[in-house]
Amino acid sequence: MIQYNRDGIYRLLLELCSVPSISASPEGENLAATMIYNKLSELDYFRDHPEDLQLLPVEGDHLGRNIVTALVRAVPETIKTVIVTGHFDVVDADVCGPLRDIAFDPEEYTRRIGEMPISEETRLDLESGNYLFGRGVADMKAGIAVEMALIADFSRKREELKGNLLFLAVPDEENTSAGMRGAVPYIAGFQEEMGLDLLACINTEPTVTIDKVGSGSIYTGSIGKIMPFYLCVGKESHVGEYFEGISASLIASHLNILIEGNPSYSDMLGNSLFPPQTCLKIKDLRDSYSVTLPERAVAYYNCLTVSKTPAVVMEEMRSLASLALERTFLHLKNSADCYREMGQKNLPDYEIEPTVFTVQEIEEKARGKLGEKYLSALDDLISSFSEKDDERDMGIAILNWMIDVSGDKGPFAVVGFLPPYNPYRVNHRQSVRELVIIRTAEEMVDFARDRYEQEISIEEVFEGITDLSYVGFQGDRDDLEPIVDNTPGWGRIYSLPVEELLRLDIPVMNIGPVGKDCHKNTERLDLASGLEIVPGLLSYAVQRICELNREV
């Protein structure tokens, strides 16, 4: 039976880690979901109340993966409920090299990791005996183990509970958060059909930046992520007739100079400036070698948000694409002027007006061309993709096809979005429930100091992407619609449960164990943090959030 103590959580952690639940591997992820479900089903509470433990399909998931929900109801009965959530998928172990086969056996991996070239800091951690190494120990099966153990503990003392506890375990966070996106309708169901009052959602992602062993942070928000992309369309010409055409790669290059690393387009929260946009891919769209100027090129970016909605980002994108085209034309005009001065004749003047379309505008053009045949032609294209194709490449291919169908010729640029989209969750301190989260976090600092002699900090935003993004959208429909309208293949290759997101508004908190080098071959967990401190903090937070919400 699961026990809420150091030894019980440790044994559960080892068992969870033994399942190679690599993201986007339905066999491994479903094996983990089944294991979690089976372990919880052994508890007396769920034997008596089997309806409160569910193994559910991820809605809309073509890989057929499952989530686990477990609800422990307080006595006396109440609708006040706190969600604890986490993901049970992990990244692969390829970086572990010769030790990849034992990466899912943390004790053996910890014994053998010293055989690998490791940093001095890592070796000191290993020799201290305070860390457990292995794939998933920190990110984030320690958090899942703590939450499962908390469910077990609460199920045995329901009369002491201040509110209900709802456990939600999902796959696929490491990929495109298909698990949590597919779980949102179930969360809405708990709220709307079962009538539960969802006070907060707590995640246990690891704290990865620390000053000393055992310290960590409480986060009262989670950063957002949006993926702007730009498909640049130039004008074809043989390279020997350079000035007769316009290279799409040149447009994309000017675009990247404008965006990459530019703090002007970074988001801000208060006085905090967040990391700038990063180009994740830039390439022309030719399939083979050619001495023709590239007619089409694409670039897409990682854009972190804490206040900017898709509508705001879209306006920025239009402006940036227009400016990139202007700079491209000016560059070519200046080059042509220099060639004329050197005696070259019959060169164009490049007096061109920059044209920028949205994905939605291009799609409307394509629909106009094909009429009733449009949707079947689109479905034929999508059916040609394989399950192994990258969702971003599929989106680009769909837009590229739309441009072909539209018949439009360059130069122009098209702006839109690619998967994934993670809305930000920020504590604005405007509602009672938001204020309860802040007060609870402040009390937890004192609790950690008094109980564990540990100093922990309160941070506004967890800067790693988390599934906390999907417990509500902080904006209105008009703010969200640009994602729906301008993501190629929306509803076919990627989507969000828009209606539920607009109805949910659940404050968040992240309380995670101290970990280091997540996703690397030296991923490790601080044992004291994961097995003692975080369990105490999590239990305190759940009870206190329920208690404070009862007082208002």
N, C-alpha and C positions, 0 to 999 in steps of 0.2 A: 504493500500500500504506500501511496505517496505521503511523505512526511514533510512538514514545513520547518525543516531544520537544515543545518549545514550538510550533514551526511545524506539526508534524503534528497535535497536539491542536487548535490554532486552526483549521486547515482543516476538520477533522472537525466541530468545533463549528458552524462556518458552515453546513456541509452539513446537519447535524441541525436547525438553526434554520430552514432554508429550508422544512422540511416543516411546514405548519400543523396540527399534531397536537392540535387543541383537544379538551379533555376532553369525552366523550360524543359525539364525532363519529367513528363507526367508520371512515369513509373515511380521514380524516386520521391517526387513530391507527394503523390497519393499514398505511398508507403508511409511517409511521415505523418500525413493526415490520419491515416487509419491507426497508426500506433498511438497518436495522441488521443484519438477517440476511444480506443480500447483501454488505454490506461485510466482515463477518467470514468469509463463505464464500470470499473471495478469498485468505485466509491459507493458506499451505502446510499448516499443521497440520490445518485443517478439510477441506482437499482430501484429505488422507491419512486423516483420521478423521471422515468426514461424520456418523457416528452421535453425535458429541459436540456438534454444533450443531443446534438444533431450533427450529422455528417452531411453536408449540403454541397451540391454542385456549384461551381463558380459560374454565375450567369454569363452566357455568351462566350464561354471559353472553348475554343475549338480543340484544345488539348484534353478536355474532359477532366480537369482537376477539381479538387474538393477543398472546402473550408470546414472548420470545426467551430461550433458555438456551444457554450456551456453556461447555463444560467443558474446561479444559486440564489434562492429567494430568502430574504430575511424574515424573521419572526419577531414581532407581529408583521403582518403583510403590509407592504408599502410599494409605491410605484417608483420611488427614488432609486436610481440605478447608475453605477459607474461601469464603464467599459474598460477592460484591460486587453490590449491587442499586441500582436507581434507576427512576424513572418517566419516560417520554418524552412524556406528555401535558402540555399547558400550558393556562392559562386563556386566554379569548379576548382579542382585541386591541381591543375596542370602546372602551376608555378612551383609546386612542391617537388618537382623533378623526380629524383630517384626515390623519394619518400612519399610520392603521391598515393601509393597503394595503402599506406597506413595513416594517411591524413585524417581519416574518419575514426581513428582509434586514438583519442587524445592522450591517454597515458603512455602508450607505446611511442607516439609521435614526440611527446615531451622527452622521453628517454633518448630518442635518436636525433632530435633536431640539432644537437651540438655537433653532429657529423658534418653538417652543412656549413658553408661560409656564412657567418652571421656577424652583425655589428657588435661593437663592444657593449652598447646599451642592452642589446638583446641577450648577450651572454651573461651579463650581470643579472638580468631578470631571471634567466634560466637557473643560474647558480643560487639565486635567493630562495628558490623553492616556493615563491609566492605566486607563480604564474602557471597556468595550464595552456599548452599549445595545441593547435589543431584547427582543421577547417570547421568554421561555424561556432567555435567555443564562445567567441565574443559577439559575432554578427550572425544570428542573434539568438542562438539556442540557449544561452544562459538566461536571457530574458524570458524565453518561452518556458523554461524549466521553473523559474521563479513564479510566473503567472499560474502555471498548472498547480504548483505546490500551494499557492495562495487559495486557489479554488478549492483544493482538497481541505485546507485548514478551515476556510469559511464554511464549508459544507458540514463540518462537525460542530460548529458553534453558532448556529443561525440566530439563536436568541441574543447573541452579543452584537449582532451586526446592526449598523446604523442605516444600511440600505442594501439593495441587491447588488450582486457582482456578476457581470456578463463578460465571459472570456471569449475572444475571437481570434482564432489562429488562421493565417492565410498563406497561400503560396505566392511565388512570382514577384515579390517586392524588388528583387535584384534586377529584374528585366523591365517590364512596363507596368508593374503594379496591377496586373490582370486580376490577382486574387482579391485585393481590396476594392478595386472598381466593381468586381462582380459581387462583392459582399455588401455594397451600399444599399441595394434594395432590401436585403435582409435586415440591415440596421434600421432602415425606415419602417420595416414591418414591425420590429420590436417597439418602435415609438408609436406608430399609428394604429396598428392592428391589435397589438397586445397592451397598448396603453402605458408603456413604461416611460418614465420621465428620465431621459438620458442626460445626466448632469455633467459628465466629463468623459473624455477618452484618454487613457494613459497608455503610452507606448514604453517599451523598455529597450530601445536601441542603445548600443554602447556609447559611453562617453569616451572619445578617442584623443582628446587633447587634455593633458594633465600636467600639473606642476610637481606632484609627489604621489607616491603610491597611496591608493585608497581615496584620494580626493576625486571630485567629479562635479557635475553640474546638474541642476534641474532646469529644464527648458519649458517655457510657457508658450511656445509657438514653434512652427515648423516652416522652413523656407519653401518657396514655390519654385517650380521649374517650368519653362515654356521653351519650345523649340522653333524659333522663327527660321524660315528658309526662303531663299531667293532663287528663282530660276531665271537666268539671264539669257536673253535671246539676241544674238547679233545678226550679222549679215554675211552669208558665205561668199568667199572669194578665194581664188588660188593665191598661195603665199607670194607668188611672183607678181601679183597685182594687189599688193597689200592694201593700198588706199581705196580700192574699189569695195572693200568689205569692212566689217567691224567684228573684231574677235570677241566672242562671249567671255572668253577667259580674261580679257582685258577689263571688261565690265565687272566681272567677279573679283578681280584683283583690286580695283578701286573700292569696291564695296568692302572688301576685307580690311583694307587700310583704314577705312572709316570706322569700322566696328570693333575689330579685334583689340581687346585690352583697353578700350576707350572708357575712362571713368565717367564721361558725360552721359553714357547710356546705362550706367550701373544704377540699381535701385537703392533707395535709402529708407531707413526707419529711424526716425528721430535724427540724431547726429551720426548714426552708424551707416557707413557706405559699404555696400556688399560687393563681392568680386565682379569684375567686368565680364562681358560676353566673351565666350571662347568659340572659335571656329572648330567644329568637330569634323567637318568634311568639306572640301572644296575640290571640284573636279569638272572636266568637260564630260559631255554625255555621248561621246563617240564610242563605238564598240571596237574600232580597229584603227590602225595607223592611217593617217591621211595627211596630204600636204595642202589641204584646204583649211582656211581659218575656222576654228571651232565656232559652230553656229549656236550651240547651247552649252551652258555651264550652270552648275548649281553650287550653292554654299548653304550650310545650315549651322546653327549656333546654339550653344547652351546659354540660356538666359535665366538668371536667378532673380526671383521676384519676392518682395515683401509688401508691396503696395500697388504695383502696376497690374492692372487687369489686362486680359487679352485685347480689349478694345483700345487701351492706351498703347500697348506694344504694337498693335497693328498700325496706328497712326505714325508712330516712330518709324516703322518699317517702310511705309510709303515714302516718307520724307528722305530716309537714307537711300532707298533705291533710286529716287529721283536725283539726289545729289551725286550718286555714283555714276549715273548716266551722264549728267552734266560734265563731270570731271573726265569721263571717258571721251566725250566729244571734244572737250577743250584740249585734252592731251593729243588727240588725233589732228585737230586743227593746227595746233602749234607745230606738230611734227611735219604736217603737210606744208606749212608756211616755210619751215626750214628747208625742205626739199625744193620748193620753188626758188628760194634764194640761191640754191646750189645748181639751178638750171633745169630742174625737172618741171615738165609742163603737164597740163590737163589733169590736175588733181582736184578733188572735191573740196568744197568749202566747209562741210560738216555743220551747216546751220540746221540742226535737228532739234525738235522739241522732245524732251524726255517724256516717255510714256510708261506709266506703271499701272498694271492691272492687279486685281486680287484673284485668288483661286476661284472665288465665287463668280467673278465677272467672266473669266475664261470658261468656266463650266456653263454659264448661260449661253455663251457663244456656241459652244459645242452642242448643247441641247438644241439650239436653234437650227444647226446644220442637220442633225440626225433626226430630230423630231421624236416620234414614238419609238424609233429604233435605238435611242440613246441608251436607255437602261440595260437592254439586252446586250448591246455592244460593250458596255462597261462591265457587265457581269462576265462576258466572255474573256475580257482582258484579265479580270481578277482571278478567274478560274485557271488561267495559265500560270499563275504563281504557284510555287511550291511552299509547303509548310516551313521549309528552311529559309525562305527568302526573308530578308530584313524588312521590317515594317516601314522604315524610312525609305528604303529603296523602292518598295511597292508604291508608296505615296508619290515619289518623284516620277516613277514610270506612269502612274495614272495622269498626273498633270502634263507630262510630256505628250501623252496620247491626246489629251484634251486640246493642247495647242495644235497638234497635227490636224485634228478634226476641225478646229475653228478656222484654219487656213490663214491665220494672221502671220505676217512676216515682221521680222525685227527691223530695227532694234527696239526692244522694250524689256521690261522686267516684270516678273510675276511674284507677288509676295503671299505667303501663307504659313501654315504651321504643320509640323510633323509630330508624330508620337515620340515620347509620352508628354502629357500635360499633368503637372502636379500643382493644383491651386495652393497658394500660401495660406497658412493659418496663423494669425497674429492676435495676441491678446490686447484688445483696444481699451480694456478697463472701462467699458461702457455699460455692460450688463451686470446684474448681480452675480451671475454664474462666473463671469470672467473675473470679477473681484474676489470671488471665493477661491479661484485657482491661485491668484496672487497671494492672498492671505495664507493659504495652505502651504505654498512654496516657502514663504517667509518663516512660518512655524517649523517647517522641515529643516531649515538651516539650524535652528536652535536644537531641534530634536537630534540631528546628526552630531552636533557638538557635544550635547549632554550624554547621549547614549553611546556613541562610538568614538568620541574625541576626534572627529573628522570635520574639517572645514570644507563645505561645499558652497558653490556659488549659484546664483540664479541668473540665467541668460534668457534674453528675449526670444531668440530664434535658434532652433537646432539647424545647423547649416548643412547637414547631410539630408538628402531627400528621404522622406519617410511616408508611410501610409496614412499618417495623420492628416495629409492633404485632403482626404476624401470623406471627412465627416461634416461637410458643409462647404458652401461657396460664399465667400465674403464679398458680395456684390449683388447686382441684380441681373436679370436675364439679358439685358442689353450689353452688359459687361462680358458675359460668357458667350453670347451668340457668335462672335467672330471665330472662335475655335470650331464651333459646329459647322459654320458656313465655309471655312477656309482650310480645312484639313482634308486633303484628297483621300477619297475612299471612306469618309466618315460613315459609320454604321455598317461597314462591310469589313474593313480591316482593323478599325480602331474606333472606339467610342467611349463616352462617359455616360453614366446614368444622370443626365442633366436634371430631370424633374426632381429626383430625390436629393441631389446636391443642393438645389435651390430651396428645398423644404427643410433640410437639416442645418443646424447651427450649434455644434457641440464644442465647447471649449476643450483645449488639449493641454497635455503635459507629457514630457518625456523624462523618465527616471531610469537611467540605464547603468549597468556596471561599467567599471573602467576596463577598457580594452585597448590593445595596441595593434597596429599593422593589419587591420581588417583587409581582407582580400589578398594579402601577401602570404608568402610561405612561412612567415614568422607571426601570423595571427595568434594572439594570446589574450588570456583573461586574467585579471587580478582576482585571485580566489576570495580574498577577504571581502572585496567589494561585491562580487557576484553572488557569494553564498551567505553573507551575513548582513552587510550594510544595505544593499538594495532591497532584500526581502523585508527588512524592518521599515525602510522608507516607504515602500509600496503599500504595505499593510496600513501604515499610519495615514498615508495620503487618501486611500480609498475611504477609510472610516471618517476622516476629518472632512472630506468634501461632502459626504452625505450628511454629517452632523451640522456643518455650517449652512447647508442648503435647507435643513429643517428649521433653522432659526429664523429664516426670512420668509 
